[in-house]
Structures are given as C-alpha cells and as structure tokens.
C-alpha cells in the first residue's frame, strides 16, 4: 500500500517554523525580556519601596569594568566612591523624573525607546545564513547593483589650451608625432604641458576618472579607440591627447566574486522585511484615528474638499 505523501506545509516542523516567525510571538518574547530584565536588575518591585536604592555586587562590577576599559586600570577607593555616588544620583533623578511624568511626550525619550525595542527585535529575528541558491537568485534579480563598471587603462598628453584653431593645429601636429607607437613616459613629459594631473591611470572606473579629470573626459574616453592615439578631448582643465591601452567592459560578476557583498545585502533586506512584519503585527493590534490634516497643512491642502 502506498503511503500518502505529506505536503511540506503540513509537516509539524514547518508549522513550528511558521509559529516561531510570527510577529506576535516576537512581541510577547520582547515583553518578557523587558520585564525580566527589569526585575533582574531591581531586587524588589519599585512599587513596594520606591525610596530604596540598591547598588549590588553586579552593578559595582559593571561600574569598575567600565572605568577599567576607559582608563586601563581599576579605580581607587575614592574614585569608586565617586562613581557609586554618581550612579545613585542618576537613579534618584531618574525616579523623580518618572514620578513627575517627564518621560511622557518627550521626543528624545520616545525615539530612544523605539530604538531599543527595534534593536531587541533585530537580535531575536536575525535571519539565518542564506544558501548559495538563495544568493544566486538574489544576484540574478539585482544584477544592476553588483555589475562591475567599465575600466580603462590610458595615457594622456595634456595641452593647457582651450579649443580653438591655433590649439587645434598644435594638437594635430602632436597627434601626428605620436601616431604609430605606444606612449613612453619621456615622450609624454616632453610633448605635453606641465600639469599636476596624472599622465596615466590603470584599470580605472569611470567614477575614478571623473573625480580627477571631470565628467567630460569620461564620456570621451568611453568612445575613444583602443590601441592608438586619439583626440584632442576637452576636460575642465584643457585638452588631452589620449592613448587607451586597455578597456575592460562592464559585466555581470559571478557569485564567487561578490559573494560577501551579495550576502550582506541579502541579510539587510531580510532584516528589513522582518522588522516590517514585526511592526505590522503590532500595528494591527491598534485602532488609529487621525484628525483632519487640512487645517494644519497649508492653503493647498486645506482647499481640498472631501
């Protein structure tokens, strides 16, 4: 008798995995961590003795460890006493601020609390390492983000002149002199005008060339012939005769070449998705009511009628 095949979605392990990924479960765990952490630090609930402050051995060890990491030595007895008093002062003022409700409607406090719960969710929902198949699929779907740019190796002779009839004739004469042989350092230095611009660049991407010579020369070089002198090409500095010795076209890289970058982007995207699911799970538990925004948004929006 044939045993009926069990679909993956009906396996107990699959159901458990879906349950573990539920945003509501993350919220419950986060709540437990927050309350557990609070009661681990505070020996007694504050409601039972709000005027009692305890600096226990764990807190003392933490104070000493922080001081030692900063100053590379343990504190003296006097320094430790001062650090303890500073911790007591912090706790006293913190409790008084809470008693006065100062944490309410404070944008700095609200942002900090938001960051803390987001950090906790990130720690709890960190994605597992992706397989090569998942990374390859991500690379295939996002090829433009990982495509290698065209790279050029070239030598240039700089002419400190703007485009014009006289400079054009000079450039043509120099180009005729250079034609027929690869460039030599001595010849380039002798024929060109003095400049701080590099005489050559090797395996340079367009953005690197542009940062040195400007965008105009990058566009000219992309169409310049390889293996011979050509020009003159204008840049923001003057004119250039150029010898392109090598051109490496833009291409789609193999996964083995960019695996670290692809994995980093894949993990970041999964984490963003996890964060959004977590938030949406919390958001769905609330009913949100927003007042009519038109009176607060300027004439253009206020003129709109429902």
CORVENCOR-V67482 format. One record per backbone hydrogen bond with DSSP energy under -0.5 kcal/mol. NH is the residue of the N-H (numbers start at 1). CO is the residue of the C=O. E is the energy in kcal/mol with one decimal. If there is no record, write none. Layout:
BEGIN
NH|CO|E  NH|CO|E
END
This chain:
BEGIN
7|5|-0.6  10|7|-1.8  11|8|-1.2  15|11|-2.0  16|12|-2.4  17|13|-2.2  18|14|-2.3  19|15|-2.2  20|16|-2.5  21|17|-1.1  22|19|-1.3  26|22|-1.6  27|23|-2.2  28|24|-2.3  29|25|-2.6  30|26|-2.8  31|27|-2.6  32|28|-2.3  33|29|-2.5  34|30|-2.7  35|31|-2.6  36|32|-2.9  37|33|-3.1  38|34|-2.1  39|35|-2.4  40|36|-1.7  41|37|-1.8  42|38|-2.5  43|41|-0.7  48|45|-1.6  49|45|-0.8  52|49|-1.5  53|51|-0.5  56|54|-0.8  60|56|-2.2  61|57|-2.5  62|58|-1.9  63|59|-2.5  64|60|-2.5  65|61|-2.4  66|62|-2.3  67|63|-2.0  68|64|-2.6  69|65|-2.2  70|66|-1.5  71|67|-2.8  72|68|-2.0  80|76|-2.7  81|77|-2.1  82|78|-2.1  83|79|-2.4  84|80|-2.6  85|81|-2.3  86|82|-1.9  87|83|-2.0  88|84|-2.5  89|85|-2.5  90|86|-2.3  91|87|-2.2  92|88|-2.7  93|89|-2.6  94|90|-2.1  95|91|-2.5  96|92|-2.2  97|93|-2.2  98|94|-2.1  99|95|-2.5  100|96|-1.6  101|98|-1.4  102|97|-2.7  104|101|-1.4  106|103|-1.1  107|105|-0.7  110|106|-2.7  111|107|-2.4  112|108|-2.2  113|109|-2.7  114|110|-2.4  115|111|-2.5  116|112|-2.2  117|113|-2.1  118|114|-2.1  119|115|-2.6  120|116|-2.2  121|117|-2.1  122|118|-2.3  123|119|-2.2  124|120|-2.0  125|121|-2.2  126|123|-0.6  135|131|-2.2  136|132|-2.6  137|133|-2.2  138|134|-2.0  139|135|-2.6  140|136|-2.6  141|137|-1.8  142|138|-1.2  143|140|-0.7  145|142|-1.2  146|142|-0.6  146|143|-1.3  147|143|-0.9  148|251|-2.2  151|248|-2.7  152|204|-2.5  153|246|-2.3  154|201|-2.3  155|243|-2.0  156|199|-2.8  157|241|-2.7  158|156|-0.5  159|239|-2.8  161|159|-2.4  168|164|-2.6  169|165|-2.0  170|166|-1.9  171|167|-2.6  172|168|-2.4  173|169|-2.2  174|170|-2.4  175|171|-2.5  176|172|-2.1  177|173|-1.7  178|174|-2.1  179|175|-1.8  181|178|-1.2  188|184|-2.5  189|185|-2.3  190|186|-2.0  191|187|-2.5  192|188|-2.0  193|158|-3.0  201|154|-2.1  204|152|-3.0  206|150|-0.7  208|205|-0.6  209|205|-2.3  210|206|-2.9  211|207|-1.5  212|208|-0.8  212|209|-1.0  213|209|-3.1  214|209|-0.6  214|210|-1.3  218|214|-1.1  219|215|-2.0  220|216|-1.7  221|217|-2.7  222|218|-1.7  223|219|-0.6  223|220|-1.0  224|220|-0.7  224|221|-0.6  227|244|-3.4  230|242|-2.1  232|240|-0.5  233|240|-2.5  235|238|-2.6  236|213|-1.0  239|159|-2.6  240|233|-1.5  241|157|-2.2  242|230|-2.8  243|155|-2.8  244|225|-0.7  244|228|-0.7  245|153|-2.1  245|243|-0.7  246|153|-1.6  248|151|-3.2  249|247|-0.7  251|148|-1.2  253|251|-0.6  257|254|-1.3  258|254|-1.1  259|255|-0.7  262|258|-2.6  263|259|-2.8  264|260|-2.1  265|261|-2.2  266|262|-2.8  267|263|-2.7  268|264|-2.1  269|265|-2.3  270|266|-2.5  271|267|-2.4  272|268|-2.1  273|269|-2.2  274|270|-2.6  275|271|-2.8  276|272|-2.2  277|273|-2.4  278|274|-2.6  279|275|-2.6  280|276|-2.8  281|277|-2.4  282|278|-1.6  283|279|-3.3  284|280|-2.3  285|282|-1.4  286|283|-1.8  288|286|-0.6  296|293|-1.7  297|293|-0.6  297|294|-1.0  301|297|-0.5  302|298|-2.3  303|299|-1.7  304|301|-1.5
END
